[in-house]
Amino acid sequence: LYHLLTHQNNYTKIALRDDPTIMAWETGNEIQPPAYWTQNIADYIKSIDSNHLVMDGTYGINYDALKISSVDIYSDHFYPMDPQRASKDASEVSSAGKVFIVGEYGWSQGDLSGFLNTIENNDGISGDTYWSLFPHADNYGFVRHNDGFTLHYPGDTADMMYRVQLLRQHAYRMRGEPVPKHKIPLTPLITSISGSSIAWRGAAGAAVYSVDRSSDQGKTWVTICDACANDNDTPWVDRNQPSGTLWYRVVGINLDKIMGPYSPVAIKQ
C-alpha cells in the first residue's frame, strides 16, 4: 500500500497520494473482511494519504464498520438490480452520517429505468457505477468480455441501445444538467485492407459509418457505403470493388446523424 500511495506518475510527476484526479481508495472489491481489518487498512491509508477519501470494499454493508471514522464511503453491488435493497443500504449509511454509492449493478438484469429512478430520487444515494463499458478494439470492432454485462456504445442490440440511452440520460440528471445532443464522433482509422475486406478502428461517438472509395488518388470520391455499417459489421466487404489501385476513407456518424472527421486515406494496391 505504501508503494502504491507514494508511486509517482511517470507522466505528471505527481505521487498518487497527491493526485487530484483520484476520488477515493477502495479497500477491496467484493470482499468480506471483519470490521477491525477494514479499520486497520483505512487508518493506514489515511496515515499516508490525507488528501483522498476511503471507501469500504465489502460486498454489502457491514454495519459494524459504519462507525469507522477513517472510512468515508460505503457501497453495495446489485446483481440483479434491487431498488428496495439500495434504499435500505442508503438509509443505514446515511443514519451513520456517511456517504453511500451504488458501486456496481448489472444494467442488463431487470427494470433499469425503475432502478435509476430510485437512485435519482434518493438523497441518500450519492452516485452509481454500472458494470461494465468496454471500448473499441485496436483493429476493428469492440473489446469483448463474456460475463453477460458487456456494454458497448451506442449498443449491439435494440435492447442495449435503449438501455445505453437510459444510462446516458441518468448520468446528466445526476449532475443536474440537461441532456445534450450527442457528441460529434472522433476520427476512425482504417487498420487493414485485404482484397475487398476493409477493417477500421472505431470512433468514439459513432453509431454507424460511411465508406468512400476513389480511383484517382482521392481527387474524386464515391460513397459506396452510405451509413450502412456499424462496428459489429467490420471488416466490411466492398462487393463491387474494381481492379487497380484504390483509395478508401471512412467517417463516423452519430445518433443525431452528424458526421465526424474522415479517417486518413488508406490505399489498396
Disulfide bonds with the S-S distance in Angstrom:
Cys225-Cys228 1.91
